[in-house]
Amino acid sequence: MMGVGHGDQRGIIPTAFEHVYGYIDDSKNQNKKFLVRCSFLEIYNEDIRDLLANDIDKKLDLKENEKKIVYVKDLQIITVKNVVDIEKLMDRGMSMRKTGETAMNAQSSRSHSIFTIYIETSEDVSTLTFC
């Protein structure tokens, strides 16, 4: 998923980061404003941990609001400005994941992780033409 380095060896995830910011930076979107934020969590032995938090050993709770929307209480959501910011968050979180050596893989993951990109947009209506 991550691939290796840059160019042809890049994985799906870094390519997706570039695609998101390629769209945001496109000149056709100059009358729009974007807010991009990210979170990164790990599920290990039925415990949820925030891989971007200062205290990564703190276990978080899965909750459901009145609209039946499931969320992770106290999960950090961090604003990012560009691909470099997202890659730094991904690298930081990946370094905090639980891993262990197996016969097939020296860095085998012992958990599941979810990296989420939240994108909000607003449009400057003063530049729109109405019929």
Summary of the structure (lengths in Angstrom):
residues: 131
radius of gyration: 18.0
end to end distance: 46.3
largest distance: 66.8
contacts: 293
relative contact order: 0.22
helix: 28%
strand: 35%
